[in-house]
Amino acid sequence: MSAADLAGHARIASLVKQANRIGDFFAAWPDRHEAIDGIAAHLHKFWEPRMRRQIYAHLDQAQGTGLSDLLLQVLRERRTELQP
């Protein structure tokens, strides 16, 4: 594996970890729809377009490996809203 491949893998691993932490926070909300809205709003507001492009590339290329079920649901359901 090349240095560029390793760097890309580390970048995706970091994004997956960040996304799951956001998901963990909102997963504690009793209303799942509000949790989904909260995650989508957070990603849209605080993640720059480059980060959102990378997480969607990961979703498309690796089926979102490592992402929680809640994050996968948000990314799939809100794609038109979140994908730059």
C-alpha positions as CSV (number, residue, x, y, z in Angstrom):
1,M,0.0,0.0,0.0
2,S,1.4,3.4,-1.0
3,A,1.8,6.3,1.3
4,A,-1.0,8.1,-0.4
5,D,-3.3,5.1,0.1
6,L,-2.4,4.9,3.8
7,A,-3.1,8.7,4.2
8,G,-6.5,8.3,2.4
9,H,-7.4,5.3,4.6
10,A,-6.4,7.3,7.8
11,R,-8.5,10.3,6.6
12,I,-11.6,8.1,6.0
13,A,-11.1,6.3,9.3
14,S,-11.0,9.6,11.1
15,L,-14.2,10.8,9.3
16,V,-16.0,7.6,10.1
17,K,-15.0,7.9,13.8
18,Q,-16.1,11.6,13.9
19,A,-19.4,10.7,12.2
20,N,-20.1,7.8,14.6
21,R,-19.4,10.1,17.6
22,I,-22.0,12.6,16.3
23,G,-24.4,9.7,15.7
24,D,-23.8,8.4,19.3
25,F,-24.7,11.8,20.7
26,F,-28.0,12.0,18.7
27,A,-28.8,8.3,19.1
28,A,-29.6,9.0,22.8
29,W,-32.5,11.2,21.7
30,P,-35.8,9.5,22.3
31,D,-37.3,10.5,18.9
32,R,-35.4,8.8,16.0
33,H,-36.7,11.3,13.5
34,E,-35.3,14.2,15.6
35,A,-32.0,12.4,15.9
36,I,-31.8,12.0,12.1
37,D,-32.7,15.7,11.7
38,G,-30.0,16.6,14.3
39,I,-27.3,14.6,12.6
40,A,-28.1,15.9,9.2
41,A,-28.1,19.5,10.5
42,H,-24.8,19.0,12.2
43,L,-23.1,17.5,9.2
44,H,-24.5,20.2,6.9
45,K,-23.5,23.0,9.3
46,F,-20.1,21.9,10.6
47,W,-18.7,19.6,8.0
48,E,-17.1,21.3,5.0
49,P,-18.1,20.1,1.6
50,R,-14.8,18.3,1.1
51,M,-15.5,16.1,4.2
52,R,-19.1,15.4,3.0
53,R,-17.7,14.4,-0.4
54,Q,-15.2,12.0,1.2
55,I,-17.8,10.3,3.4
56,Y,-20.1,9.9,0.4
57,A,-17.2,8.4,-1.6
58,H,-16.7,6.0,1.3
59,L,-20.4,5.1,1.3
60,D,-20.3,4.5,-2.5
61,Q,-17.0,2.6,-2.6
62,A,-17.0,0.7,0.6
63,Q,-20.7,0.6,1.5
64,G,-20.0,2.9,4.4
65,T,-17.9,0.2,6.3
66,G,-17.5,1.2,9.9
67,L,-20.4,3.6,10.0
68,S,-23.2,3.0,12.5
69,D,-26.6,2.0,11.2
70,L,-28.0,5.4,12.2
71,L,-25.3,7.3,10.2
72,L,-25.9,5.0,7.2
73,Q,-29.6,5.8,7.4
74,V,-28.9,9.6,7.6
75,L,-26.5,9.6,4.7
76,R,-28.8,7.6,2.5
77,E,-32.0,9.4,3.3
78,R,-30.5,12.9,3.2
79,R,-28.1,12.5,0.4
80,T,-29.6,15.3,-1.8
81,E,-29.4,17.7,1.1
82,L,-25.9,16.8,2.4
83,Q,-23.9,15.9,-0.7
84,P,-22.2,18.9,-2.1
